[in-house]
Amino acid sequence: MTTTTKALTEEATRAAVQAFLGHRLTGDTEGLTALFADEVDWMLADNPGVPWLRPRSTAAECAAQSAELAAHTVPEKAGATVDTIIVEGTDAVIFGRLWGTVTDTGKSFEGPFALRLTVEDGRVTRHHLYENSRSIADACTP
C-alpha cells in the first residue's frame, strides 16, 4: 500500500468513526444502520442478565443496540467520554469511559472501554467492545 493510499484509507476510516460517534450520540438508528455493513463481526460480552447485551450480526441488529441501551438506562445518568482514537488503515480503536444507571434497578455502572471498529468501503464491518461487563451485570441485578 502506498503512502497516499494508506493516508486515504485512514482518512476514510476516521470519517466513518466520526459518523459512528455522531449517530450514537444523537441516537440516530437509521444513520447507524446505514453505516454498519450488511454482516458485522460483532462482539460484546454476552450476559443474559443485561437486556442490551446479546449476539448481533446484521446492520439493523447492531444499530438497535444503542436504542436498547437507552431504553434501559436513565438518560440524564448515562453517557460516555472519548479519550483517544487511534487509526491504522481500516482499523480504529476508541478509548474512553462510560457510565449509566439502570432504570429497573436504580443501580449504576461505570468504567473504561475500548472499542475496535473496522471500516471497509465506508461501512463498519467489525465492532468489538471491551468494557467493565461485571459492573454492568451487577447494575442490572436486582
C-alpha positions in Angstrom: 0.0 0.0 0.0 1.4 3.3 -1.0 1.7 6.2 1.5 -1.0 8.1 -0.4 -3.3 5.0 -0.4 -2.7 4.4 3.3 -3.5 8.1 4.1 -6.7 8.0 2.1 -7.8 4.7 3.8 -7.1 6.2 7.2 -9.0 9.3 6.3 -12.0 7.2 5.3 -11.7 5.2 8.5 -11.6 8.4 10.6 -14.6 9.8 8.8 -16.6 6.6 9.4 -15.6 6.6 13.1 -16.7 10.2 13.5 -20.0 9.4 11.8 -20.4 6.4 14.1 -19.8 8.5 17.2 -22.2 11.2 15.9 -25.0 8.7 15.2 -24.5 7.1 18.6 -24.5 10.5 20.4 -27.8 11.5 18.8 -29.5 8.1 18.9 -29.7 8.0 15.1 -30.6 4.4 14.5 -31.2 4.9 10.8 -27.8 6.5 10.4 -26.2 3.6 12.3 -28.0 1.0 10.2 -26.7 2.7 7.0 -23.2 2.8 8.5 -23.0 -0.8 9.5 -22.2 -3.4 6.8 -24.9 -5.9 6.0 -23.0 -8.5 8.1 -20.9 -7.4 11.1 -18.4 -9.2 13.2 -20.0 -8.1 16.5 -18.5 -8.9 19.9 -19.7 -7.8 23.3 -19.5 -9.9 26.4 -22.9 -11.7 26.2 -24.7 -11.6 29.5 -28.3 -12.9 29.8 -29.0 -10.5 32.7 -28.2 -7.4 30.6 -31.0 -6.8 28.2 -29.0 -4.8 25.6 -26.0 -7.3 25.5 -26.6 -10.1 23.1 -25.2 -11.6 19.9 -25.8 -9.5 16.8 -24.7 -9.7 13.2 -26.9 -7.6 10.9 -26.8 -3.9 10.4 -30.2 -3.4 11.9 -29.4 -5.6 14.9 -26.2 -3.7 15.6 -27.8 -0.3 15.2 -30.6 -1.3 17.6 -28.1 -1.9 20.4 -27.9 1.9 21.0 -31.7 2.3 21.3 -31.9 -0.8 23.6 -29.2 0.6 25.9 -31.1 3.9 26.0 -34.4 2.2 26.8 -32.9 0.5 29.9 -30.9 3.4 31.4 -31.8 6.8 32.9 -31.0 9.3 30.2 -29.6 12.1 32.4 -27.4 9.5 34.3 -25.9 7.8 31.2 -23.0 8.8 28.9 -19.5 8.3 27.7 -16.4 10.2 27.0 -13.8 9.5 24.3 -10.2 10.0 25.4 -8.3 8.7 22.4 -8.9 7.5 18.9 -6.2 5.5 17.1 -6.5 4.7 13.4 -4.3 2.3 11.5 -5.5 1.5 8.0 -9.1 0.2 8.1 -9.0 -0.3 11.9 -9.7 2.2 14.6 -9.7 1.8 18.4 -11.6 4.2 20.6 -10.7 4.5 24.3 -12.9 6.2 26.9 -15.2 5.8 29.9 -18.8 5.0 30.0 -21.4 5.2 32.8 -25.1 4.7 33.4 -27.9 4.0 35.8 -30.2 1.0 35.0 -33.9 2.1 35.1 -35.2 -1.2 36.6 -32.8 -1.4 39.5 -31.6 2.2 40.1 -28.1 0.8 40.2 -25.2 2.5 38.4 -22.3 1.1 36.4 -19.1 2.8 35.1 -15.7 2.0 33.8 -13.3 2.3 30.9 -13.9 0.9 27.5 -12.1 0.1 24.3 -14.0 -0.2 21.0 -12.3 -1.7 17.9 -14.0 -0.8 14.7 -13.0 -2.0 11.2 -14.2 0.1 8.2 -14.3 -1.3 4.7 -15.8 0.6 1.8 -17.1 3.2 4.2 -19.1 0.7 6.4 -18.3 -0.8 9.8 -17.6 -4.5 9.4 -16.2 -5.1 12.9 -17.5 -3.9 16.2 -15.7 -5.4 19.2 -16.4 -3.7 22.6 -14.3 -4.3 25.7 -15.9 -2.8 28.8 -16.4 -3.4 32.5 -19.1 -6.0 31.9 -19.1 -7.1 35.6 -20.1 -3.6 36.7 -22.9 -3.6 34.1 -24.1 -7.0 35.1 -24.2 -6.1 38.8 -26.2 -2.9 38.0 -28.8 -5.0 36.1 -29.2 -7.5 39.0 -32.0 -6.6 41.5 
